[in-house]
């Protein structure tokens, strides 16, 4: 499609189109939904980490005021097995049998007239257990170990020989504690049956997946399940799998023949919707004395649920990061009696980057080489895996621009050499390579007789700005003012879209909207193809452009007519066209690639007290074409703050005896607050990506990658202490 527009809308720092309904409290989140006759449900959860239920007594709960029913494994009807999705198998259905596989597993659902009655009655459920010893430690030799569980291990060259002959060798281990997604919105489900049709309001990042899995489990045609999520109070990856309380809500609604609402408590959020797994990584490097990498061996081990699957390959990007002839990566998963981990912003990649980029910093000190220069010396000009040129890559520019804005030239390379009174000052940096991701996506656009456009797709907006950038893109493609375009999402009855995750939705949805706009232009030209009254009669798509509410000739913009004129003359209320994208890069002469970035961090450390403060962070990002400078910058800022939390504060504490999460509240689980957030600077570099028809890359996750490595590297520069575990604590610095 050719679209030469009269003015640019994309890239402008447009305010969020959904901002007014959010700040006025009018945005309908799943927990806000209500229906006539709505009842409420509360969960009872296990108090052991492993074993079986020998007896469950629900008599007192069932007799409590307002209680309508109590569901357990003893009385729920059999459901079909949940099918796997592209992100792996769904979580184990907890009412499948009497087995307990982790502390906090759902054991009963109490349905009552009010939420207070349901919560009170859930406390009356009595459970006797036959307890077995829970497997809780990542290094427990009894725990099942899966090697290469996702089939993503890589190998090129002869790593063993290269390591053995390397002039300089490096071999260290890195550990990262488990962390928990803590979106501000508590996850909620409202389920309602309309005959044999199920309507679910769900806190999800993937409405089509929820529809698919629920339809399969309940034996329904997919079109008989509708999933609605116009707004979600954050997710960070927690909404990429079907939570089991959603299945229970649908079961309860069918049982009592009334709409049912379930809202998780904050402690239940820790046990019910996933977390970033604990990881242990070993990195071995071989290099020449002038800094050329000759070997990289990266092994990652992560924790998983005892009977569940979760994709978390920490080494996924390692083979693409640097030009090195000998590289091997291998992932392993240890299965434990813990709530099943799940995606949490940049899953796998953020952990792997911490290990590799910390290791490179250590190598730079061993070689007496500037950390930036070491990375440039091993810069991958083309894909090290395929040998193809990247579809776009401005990482070199990220290093240059980021270093200039940060003032890297002021860095004294000697450790403990920079001070400000009692504060030790450290500078650290890290490079970032993020993987490419795009999924099949569909979109639909209509232009109405009044000249307005209506676009829609079953995507979600986590707060990332999907509503806004999709509206901007549609407006630019059609040559309309922003206020003349409406975009809807969050409804599985709309054209199917992939998950909001993996930094792939903007690319996928953008390509689908681009295709839909092209098909809509063809539809208009088809209407006037034989219309003698139209100045566009007989014109082809390459001869025209869409601008200022009209279709006009590229060579002579004065020749054309408005959408309204065409629709009115042909007595049409609207014209509609669909667009779809299949991202499979078959026959491509480039290697599709995700975003790149460089992180620069200054830390200040009180040597006597061990107090660590991040003073400032500069991030230079190659994100391809930026759709909205304001929302894009917001993504990087928010992700950077999450990276600070990962580096200095966040750790999910499992009780070593029971598996109970000991800090499952926001009073005990530490997240960054305003006082922890320093001066954050973000700059975008690079050009349009050649693979995307819109020229964009994903930005939702790259912003957290590299923060931890840059902080840890800055800590070493300030103190001489090399920290290889997260979070970095006061004890590490004293």
C-alpha positions in Angstrom: 0.0 0.0 0.0 1.2 3.5 -0.9 0.3 6.1 1.7 1.8 9.5 1.3 0.2 11.6 4.0 -0.3 15.3 4.4 1.2 15.3 7.9 2.7 12.9 10.4 0.8 11.7 13.4 3.0 8.8 14.3 5.9 9.7 16.6 4.3 12.6 18.2 4.0 12.6 22.0 0.2 12.3 21.9 -1.6 12.0 25.2 -3.1 8.6 25.9 -6.5 8.5 24.3 -7.7 6.3 27.2 -6.3 8.8 29.8 -9.5 10.6 30.5 -11.6 7.5 31.4 -8.8 6.3 33.6 -8.2 9.5 35.6 -11.9 10.0 36.1 -12.4 6.5 37.3 -14.7 5.5 34.4 -12.4 2.8 33.0 -14.1 -0.6 33.6 -11.5 -3.1 35.1 -12.6 -6.7 35.6 -13.0 -6.2 39.3 -15.4 -3.3 38.6 -17.8 -5.5 36.6 -21.2 -6.2 38.1 -24.5 -7.8 36.9 -27.9 -8.2 38.4 -27.8 -11.1 40.8 -24.0 -11.2 40.9 -22.6 -13.3 43.7 -19.1 -13.6 45.1 -16.5 -16.3 45.6 -13.5 -16.7 47.8 -10.7 -19.3 47.7 -9.4 -21.6 50.5 -5.8 -22.6 49.9 -3.5 -25.4 51.1 -1.3 -25.0 54.1 1.3 -27.6 53.1 3.8 -27.8 50.3 3.3 -31.4 49.2 1.0 -34.4 50.0 -2.6 -35.3 49.6 -5.9 -34.2 51.1 -7.1 -37.0 53.3 -10.3 -35.2 54.4 -12.0 -32.0 53.6 -14.9 -30.8 55.7 -17.1 -28.0 54.2 -20.1 -28.5 56.4 -19.5 -25.3 58.5 -18.7 -23.3 55.4 -21.7 -24.5 53.6 -24.0 -23.6 56.5 -22.6 -20.1 56.9 -24.8 -17.1 56.2 -25.3 -16.3 52.6 -23.3 -19.3 51.2 -24.7 -20.9 48.0 -22.2 -23.6 47.4 -18.7 -24.9 48.2 -16.7 -26.4 45.4 -13.8 -28.9 46.0 -12.2 -31.7 44.2 -14.9 -34.0 45.6 -17.8 -32.4 43.9 -16.7 -30.5 40.7 -17.7 -32.1 37.4 -14.9 -33.5 35.3 -13.4 -31.1 32.8 -11.4 -31.8 29.7 -7.6 -31.3 29.8 -6.6 -27.8 29.0 -4.8 -27.6 25.7 -1.2 -26.2 25.4 -0.7 -22.8 24.0 2.3 -21.3 22.2 3.7 -20.4 25.7 3.4 -24.0 26.9 0.9 -26.0 28.9 -1.6 -24.2 31.2 -1.2 -24.5 34.9 -2.4 -27.8 36.5 -6.1 -27.6 37.5 -6.0 -27.8 41.3 -9.4 -29.6 41.7 -8.3 -32.4 39.4 -7.6 -34.7 42.3 -6.7 -34.7 46.0 -3.0 -34.1 45.5 -1.2 -31.0 46.8 1.8 -29.8 44.8 2.6 -26.5 46.4 1.7 -24.3 49.4 -1.2 -22.0 48.6 -2.8 -24.4 46.1 -6.6 -23.8 45.8 -8.5 -26.5 47.7 -12.0 -25.0 47.9 -14.1 -22.2 46.4 -16.9 -20.7 48.5 -19.7 -18.9 46.7 -21.9 -16.5 48.7 -24.2 -13.5 48.3 -21.6 -11.0 49.4 -17.8 -10.9 49.2 -17.6 -10.7 53.0 -19.7 -13.7 53.5 -17.6 -15.7 51.0 -14.4 -14.8 52.7 -15.7 -15.6 56.2 -17.0 -18.9 55.1 -13.8 -19.9 53.3 -12.0 -19.6 56.6 -14.4 -22.4 57.9 -13.2 -25.0 55.4 -11.2 -27.7 57.4 -8.7 -29.8 55.6 -6.7 -32.8 56.9 -3.5 -33.7 54.9 -1.2 -36.6 54.5 2.0 -34.6 54.2 5.1 -35.6 52.2 8.4 -33.7 52.1 8.3 -30.8 49.7 11.2 -30.2 47.3 12.0 -26.5 47.6 15.7 -25.9 46.8 17.1 -25.3 43.4 20.2 -27.4 44.3 18.2 -30.3 45.8 19.6 -33.4 44.1 16.3 -35.2 44.6 14.4 -32.7 42.4 13.6 -33.7 38.9 15.8 -32.0 36.4 14.9 -31.4 32.8 17.7 -30.8 30.4 17.0 -28.6 27.3 13.3 -28.7 28.2 12.3 -26.3 25.5 14.6 -27.6 22.7 16.3 -24.2 22.4 19.9 -25.2 23.2 22.4 -24.0 20.6 25.9 -24.9 19.6 28.4 -23.6 17.0 32.0 -24.2 16.6 34.1 -26.2 19.2 33.6 -24.5 22.5 35.6 -27.0 24.6 38.7 -26.7 22.4 38.4 -22.9 22.2 38.2 -22.6 26.0 41.1 -24.9 26.5 43.4 -22.8 24.2 42.1 -19.4 25.1 44.8 -16.8 26.2 42.4 -15.5 28.9 39.7 -17.6 30.6 36.7 -16.7 32.7 34.4 -19.0 34.7 31.8 -17.7 37.3 28.3 -18.4 38.6 25.4 -15.9 38.9 22.3 -16.3 41.0 19.0 -14.4 40.9 16.3 -14.8 43.5 12.6 -15.4 42.6 10.5 -12.3 42.1 6.8 -11.8 41.9 4.7 -9.8 39.4 2.9 -7.2 41.5 0.5 -5.3 39.2 -1.5 -2.7 41.1 -4.7 -4.3 40.0 -5.7 -7.4 41.8 -6.5 -10.1 39.3 -10.2 -10.8 39.0 -12.7 -12.9 37.1 -16.4 -12.3 36.5 -18.1 -15.3 34.8 -21.7 -15.4 33.5 -23.5 -18.1 31.5 -26.1 -17.1 28.9 -27.5 -20.6 28.1 -24.6 -22.5 26.6 -22.6 -19.3 26.0 -19.9 -18.3 28.6 -19.0 -14.6 29.1 -15.9 -13.9 31.1 -14.4 -10.6 32.2 -10.8 -11.5 33.0 -7.5 -9.9 34.0 -5.6 -11.3 31.0 -3.0 -10.2 28.5 -4.4 -12.7 25.9 -8.2 -12.9 25.4 -8.0 -15.3 22.5 -5.9 -17.8 24.7 -8.5 -17.6 27.5 -11.3 -18.2 25.0 -9.5 -21.2 23.5 -8.6 -22.9 26.8 -12.0 -22.3 28.5 -13.8 -23.6 25.4 -11.7 -26.8 25.4 -12.1 -27.4 29.1 -15.9 -26.9 29.0 -16.5 -28.6 25.7 -17.8 -25.5 24.0 -17.3 -24.1 20.5 -14.8 -21.3 20.7 -17.4 -18.8 19.4 -19.5 -19.7 22.5 -16.9 -18.2 24.8 -16.5 -14.4 25.0 -13.6 -12.9 26.9 -13.7 -9.2 27.8 -10.8 -7.1 29.1 -11.0 -3.5 27.9 -8.7 -2.5 30.8 -6.3 -4.4 33.0 -4.6 -3.0 36.0 -1.1 -4.2 34.9 0.3 -7.6 34.3 4.0 -7.7 33.5 3.5 -11.2 32.1 1.3 -12.5 34.9 -1.7 -12.4 32.5 -0.2 -14.7 29.8 -1.6 -17.9 31.2 -5.1 -18.9 32.2 -5.4 -18.5 36.0 -7.2 -21.4 37.7 -9.5 -19.2 39.6 -11.0 -18.2 36.2 -11.9 -21.8 35.6 -13.4 -22.1 39.1 -15.4 -18.9 38.6 -16.9 -20.4 35.4 -17.7 -23.7 37.2 -19.3 -21.8 40.1 -21.4 -19.6 37.8 -22.7 -22.7 36.0 -23.4 -24.4 39.4 -25.4 -21.6 41.0 -26.8 -20.3 37.7 -25.8 -16.7 38.6 -22.9 -14.5 37.6 -19.9 -15.0 39.9 -17.0 -12.7 40.8 -13.6 -13.8 42.2 -11.0 -11.2 43.2 -7.7 -12.4 44.4 -6.2 -11.0 47.6 -2.7 -9.7 47.5 -1.2 -12.8 49.2 -3.1 -15.0 46.7 -1.5 -13.0 43.8 1.8 -14.4 45.0 0.6 -18.0 44.8 -1.8 -18.0 41.9 -0.5 -16.1 38.8 3.2 -16.9 38.6 6.5 -15.3 39.4 10.0 -14.9 37.9 11.8 -18.1 38.8 14.9 -18.4 40.7 17.9 -18.9 38.5 21.5 -20.1 38.6 23.8 -19.4 35.6 27.3 -20.4 34.8 29.2 -18.3 32.2 32.5 -19.3 30.8 34.4 -17.0 28.4 37.6 -17.4 26.4 39.3 -14.5 24.8 42.6 -13.3 23.2 44.7 -10.8 25.1 43.5 -8.0 22.8 39.9 -8.7 23.7 38.6 -10.9 20.9 36.0 -13.5 22.2 36.9 -17.0 21.1 34.4 -18.9 23.2 31.1 -18.4 25.1 29.6 -21.2 27.2 26.4 -20.1 29.0 24.4 -22.6 31.1 21.2 -21.5 32.8 19.1 -23.4 35.5 15.7 -22.1 36.5 13.0 -23.4 38.8 9.6 -24.7 37.7 6.5 -26.2 39.2 6.6 -29.9 40.0 4.1 -30.9 37.4 3.9 -27.8 35.2 5.6 -26.2 32.3 6.9 -22.6 31.9 9.2 -21.3 29.2 12.1 -19.4 30.8 15.3 -20.0 28.7 17.9 -17.7 30.2 20.3 -18.3 27.3 17.9 -17.5 24.5 19.7 -14.4 23.2 23.3 -15.3 24.1 24.2 -16.8 20.7 23.1 -13.6 18.9 24.8 -11.1 21.2 28.4 -11.0 20.0 30.6 -12.1 17.1 32.2 -15.2 18.5 33.0 -18.3 16.5 32.4 -20.8 19.3 29.2 -20.6 21.4 27.1 -23.1 23.2 24.0 -22.4 25.3 22.1 -24.9 27.4 19.1 -24.4 29.7 17.8 -26.7 32.5 14.8 -26.6 34.7 14.5 -28.0 38.2 11.0 -29.0 39.2 10.0 -28.0 42.8 6.9 -27.9 45.0 6.4 -24.2 44.4 3.6 -22.2 42.6 4.4 -22.5 39.0 6.6 -19.6 37.7 5.4 -17.6 34.8 6.5 -14.8 32.5 7.7 -11.6 34.2 8.9 -8.7 32.0 11.6 -9.8 29.6 11.5 -13.4 30.9 14.7 -15.3 30.6 16.4 -12.5 28.6 16.7 -10.1 31.6 18.3 -12.9 33.7 20.6 -14.0 31.0 21.7 -10.4 30.3 22.7 -9.9 33.9 25.0 -12.9 33.8 26.6 -12.3 30.4 27.0 -8.5 30.6 28.4 -8.8 34.1 30.9 -11.4 32.9 32.0 -9.1 30.0 32.6 -6.3 32.5 34.8 -8.6 34.5 36.6 -9.7 31.4 37.2 -6.0 30.5 38.9 -5.5 33.9 41.0 -8.6 33.4 42.1 -7.2 30.0 42.5 -3.6 31.2 40.1 -2.7 28.4 37.3 -0.1 28.5 33.9 -2.0 28.8 32.5 -0.2 25.7 35.5 -0.9 23.6 35.4 -4.6 24.5 31.8 -4.8 23.3 32.6 -2.9 20.1 35.6 -5.2 19.5 33.1 -8.1 19.4 30.3 -6.3 17.7 28.1 -8.5 15.6 27.7 -6.7 12.2 25.5 -9.6 10.9 23.6 -12.3 12.7 26.2 -14.7 14.2 23.7 -17.6 13.8 22.5 -17.2 10.2 25.1 -14.9 8.7 22.3 -12.6 7.4 22.4 -8.9 7.9 20.0 -7.6 10.6 16.8 -6.0 9.5 18.1 -3.0 11.4 20.7 -2.5 14.2 21.8 0.7 15.8 23.5 -0.8 18.9 26.8 0.9 18.0 24.9 4.2 18.0 23.3 3.3 21.3 26.8 3.0 22.8 28.0 6.3 21.3 25.0 8.4 22.1 24.4 6.9 25.6 28.1 7.4 26.5 28.0 11.0 25.4 24.8 11.8 27.3 26.0 10.0 30.4 29.5 11.5 30.4 31.3 8.1 30.3 34.6 9.9 29.4 34.7 11.3 32.9 35.0 7.7 34.3 38.3 6.9 36.0 38.8 3.2 35.1 40.4 2.4 38.5 38.1 0.9 41.1 37.4 3.0 44.2 38.9 6.0 42.4 35.9 8.3 42.3 34.4 9.8 45.5 32.1 12.6 46.7 32.7 13.1 50.3 31.7 9.9 52.2 30.2 8.5 49.0 32.0 6.1 46.7 31.0 6.7 43.1 30.8 4.0 40.4 30.0 4.0 36.7 28.7 0.9 35.0 27.2 0.0 31.7 25.7 -2.9 29.8 24.7 -3.7 26.2 21.3 -5.1 25.4 20.2 -7.4 22.6 16.5 -8.3 22.6 14.9 -11.1 20.6 12.5 -10.6 17.7 8.9 -11.6 18.2 5.8 -11.3 16.0 2.7 -13.4 15.9 -0.3 -13.8 13.5 -2.7 -10.9 14.0 -5.9 -9.7 12.4 -7.5 -6.2 12.4 -10.6 -4.7 10.9 -11.1 -1.0 9.9 -14.3 0.7 8.8 -14.8 4.2 7.4 -18.3 5.6 7.9 -20.3 8.0 5.9 -19.6 10.8 8.4 -15.9 10.4 7.6 -14.9 8.7 10.9 -13.0 5.5 11.2 -13.5 2.6 13.5 -10.7 0.1 13.9 -10.7 -3.0 16.2 -8.7 -6.1 17.1 -8.8 -8.5 20.1 -5.6 -7.1 21.6 -5.1 -5.8 25.1 -3.7 -2.6 26.6 -1.7 -3.2 29.7 -1.1 0.4 30.1 1.6 0.2 27.5 -0.3 2.6 25.2 -1.9 0.2 22.7 -5.1 2.2 22.5 -3.1 5.3 21.7 -0.6 4.0 19.2 -3.2 1.9 17.3 -5.4 5.0 17.0 -2.4 7.1 15.8 -1.4 4.5 13.3 -4.9 4.1 11.9 -5.3 7.8 11.6 -2.0 8.2 9.8 -2.7 5.3 7.4 -6.1 6.7 6.5 -5.0 10.4 6.5 -7.5 11.4 9.2 -7.3 13.6 12.2 -6.8 11.7 15.5 -10.1 12.6 16.8 -11.9 11.1 13.8 -10.6 7.6 14.7 -11.8 5.1 17.3 -10.0 1.9 18.2 -11.5 -0.9 20.3 -9.7 -3.9 21.8 -10.0 -6.3 24.7 -12.9 -8.5 23.3 -12.4 -12.0 21.9 -15.3 -11.5 19.5 -13.1 -9.0 17.6 -10.6 -10.1 15.0 -8.1 -12.4 16.7 -4.9 -10.9 18.0 -1.9 -12.4 19.9 -0.9 -11.7 23.5 0.4 -8.5 24.8 3.7 -10.0 25.7 7.1 -10.7 24.3 7.3 -7.1 22.9 5.5 -8.4 19.8 2.0 -6.9 19.9 2.8 -3.5 18.5 4.6 -5.1 15.5 1.9 -7.7 14.9 -1.0 -5.3 15.4 0.7 -2.5 13.4 1.2 -4.9 10.5 -2.4 -6.0 10.6 -3.7 -2.5 10.6 -1.4 -1.6 7.8 -2.8 -4.5 5.8 -6.4 -3.6 6.7 -5.9 0.0 5.6 -4.4 -1.2 2.2 -7.4 -3.5 1.7 -9.8 -0.7 2.6 -8.2 1.6 0.0 -8.6 -1.2 -2.6 -12.3 -1.5 -1.5 -12.9 2.2 -2.1 -11.2 2.0 -5.5 -13.3 -1.0 -6.3 -16.5 1.0 -5.6 -15.4 3.8 -8.0 -13.7 1.6 -10.6 -16.5 2.1 -13.2 -18.0 5.3 -11.7 -17.9 7.9 -14.4 -18.6 10.6 -11.8 -15.4 9.8 -9.8 -12.0 11.4 -10.6 -10.5 8.1 -9.3 -12.3 5.9 -11.8 -9.9 3.1 -13.0 -7.1 4.1 -10.8 -4.8 1.5 -9.1 -3.6 1.4 -5.6 -0.1 2.6 -6.5 -1.5 5.7 -8.1 -3.3 7.1 -5.1 -2.7 8.1 -1.5 -5.0 8.6 1.5 -4.7 12.1 3.0 -6.8 14.6 4.8 -9.9 12.5 4.7 -9.8 11.7 1.0 -8.2 9.6 -1.7 -6.1 11.6 -4.1 -3.6 11.1 -6.9 0.0 10.8 -5.9 1.1 12.9 -8.9 -1.6 15.5 -8.6 -3.1 15.8 -5.1 -5.8 18.2 -6.4 -7.4 15.3 -8.1 -9.4 13.1 -5.7 -12.5 12.9 -3.5 -13.4 12.3 0.1 -14.5 9.1 1.7 -17.8 10.7 2.5 -18.4 11.7 -1.1 -17.8 8.1 -2.3 -20.0 6.5 0.4 -22.8 9.0 -0.1 -22.9 8.8 -3.8 -23.1 5.0 -3.7 -25.6 5.0 -0.8 -23.2 3.1 1.5 -23.3 3.5 5.3 -19.6 2.4 5.5 -16.9 0.3 3.9 -15.0 -2.3 5.9 -11.9 -4.3 5.3 -9.9 -6.8 7.2 -6.1 -7.1 7.4 -3.9 -10.0 8.6 -0.2 -10.6 9.1 1.7 -13.9 8.9 5.1 -13.0 10.3 6.9 -16.1 9.1 10.0 -14.6 7.4 10.3 -17.3 4.7 12.7 -16.3 2.0 13.7 -13.1 3.8 17.1 -11.7 2.9 17.5 -10.1 6.4 17.5 -11.5 9.9 14.4 -10.1 11.7 15.6 -8.6 15.0 14.2 -6.9 18.1 15.3 -3.9 19.9 18.8 -3.0 21.1 19.9 -0.7 23.9 22.8 0.5 26.0 22.5 1.2 29.8 24.7 3.6 31.7 24.4 3.8 35.5 25.9 5.9 38.3 25.8 4.5 41.8 26.7 6.1 45.1 27.6 3.9 48.1 28.2 4.9 51.7 31.1 2.8 52.5 30.6 2.7 56.3 26.8 1.9 56.2 26.7 -0.1 53.0 23.9 2.2 51.7 23.6 1.9 47.9 21.8 4.6 45.8 21.3 4.6 42.1 22.0 8.2 41.2 21.1 8.3 37.5 20.5 6.0 34.6 20.9 6.9 30.9 19.3 4.5 28.4 19.8 4.7 24.6 17.4 2.5 22.7 17.2 1.4 19.1 13.4 0.7 18.9 13.0 1.3 15.2 10.3 3.8 14.3 8.8 5.2 17.5 5.0 5.4 17.3 4.6 7.7 20.2 7.5 9.4 21.9 5.7 9.9 25.2 4.3 6.4 25.6 7.6 4.8 24.4 9.6 6.8 26.8 7.1 5.9 29.6 7.7 2.2 28.8 11.5 2.6 29.2 11.1 4.6 32.4 8.7 2.2 34.0 10.8 -0.8 33.0 14.0 0.8 34.4 12.3 1.3 37.7 11.4 -2.4 37.7 15.0 -3.2 36.9 16.1 -1.2 40.0 13.7 -3.2 42.0 15.1 -6.5 40.6 18.6 -5.3 41.4 18.3 -3.9 44.9 15.0 -4.9 46.5 12.8 -7.7 45.2 13.0 -11.2 46.5 10.2 -13.7 47.0 11.0 -15.5 50.2 10.0 -19.2 50.4 10.0 -20.7 53.8 12.5 -23.5 53.6 10.4 -25.9 55.7 7.0 -25.5 54.1 7.2 -23.6 50.9 5.0 -20.8 52.3 5.8 -17.4 50.8 6.8 -15.4 53.8 6.6 -11.9 52.4 3.4 -12.1 50.3 2.2 -8.6 51.0 3.3 -5.2 49.7 4.3 -4.3 53.2 6.9 -7.1 53.2 7.8 -7.5 49.5 9.9 -4.5 48.7 9.3 -2.6 45.4 10.8 0.7 44.4 9.1 3.9 45.7 9.7 7.4 44.5 12.7 7.9 46.8 14.4 5.0 45.0 13.9 6.4 41.6 16.8 8.6 40.4 17.3 10.9 37.4 16.3 8.7 34.4 17.2 9.8 30.9 16.0 8.1 27.7 17.0 8.7 24.2 15.9 6.8 21.0 18.3 6.2 18.1 18.1 4.2 14.9 15.8 4.1 11.9 12.8 2.3 10.7 13.1 -1.5 10.7 13.1 -3.0 7.2 11.2 -6.1 8.2 8.2 -4.4 9.7 5.8 -2.7 7.2 5.4 0.0 9.8 9.1 0.1 10.6 8.7 -0.6 14.4 10.1 -2.9 17.0 8.8 -3.8 20.4 9.6 -1.7 23.4 7.6 -3.1 26.3 10.3 -5.4 27.7 13.7 -4.2 26.5 13.6 -1.4 29.1 14.3 -3.7 32.0 17.1 -5.6 30.3 20.6 -4.5 31.2 19.7 -2.5 34.3 20.9 -5.1 36.8 24.2 -5.7 35.0 24.9 -2.0 34.7 24.2 -1.5 38.4 26.3 -4.4 39.5 29.1 -3.3 37.2 28.9 0.2 38.7 29.0 -1.3 42.2 32.3 -3.0 41.3 33.7 0.2 39.9 32.8 2.0 43.1 33.9 -0.6 45.7 36.0 -3.3 44.0 33.4 -5.8 45.1 32.1 -8.1 42.4 28.4 -8.9 43.1 27.1 -11.9 41.2 23.7 -12.3 43.0 20.5 -10.4 43.0 19.2 -8.5 44.8 22.3 -6.7 46.0 22.0 -6.3 49.7 23.6 -4.2 52.4 25.4 -7.4 53.6 27.0 -7.7 50.2 28.5 -4.2 50.6 29.7 -4.3 54.2 
